[in-house]
Amino acid sequence: MAKTQTSKPAMRIKFKSYDLRMLDATVAKVMAVLIKSWAKIKWPIMLPKRRKMYTVLKAPFVYKDAREQFERITYSRMIDIEKLGEKTIEYLNNVQIPVGVMVDLPR
């Protein structure tokens, strides 16, 4: 049997944020820029969300049963760019990314 070869993407962009609406708006903005630059892309891949739970005692000394719980959810998206367009990098440098969104470009 012949093995199918999977090509490695030319660029992979990962986005992380605590705010889902801000993350989706940023990914949509970047996707519009990529489509404008004629880059061959895979649509945004939704990565699993990460939940971090924190438990804090309400009382400083006794009453261990009185606790309060907090959670922090991190949402993630990923875009694979299979083929770069002529001005893709130039257009990506001009995109305004909000403060609450982290962008990771692994090399």
ABEGO torsion letter per residue (X at the ends): XBBBBBBBBABBBBBBBABAAAAAAAAAAAAAAAAAAGBBBBBBBBBBBBBBBBBBBABAABGAABBBBBBBBBBBBBBBBABBBAAAAAAAAABBBBAABBBBBBX
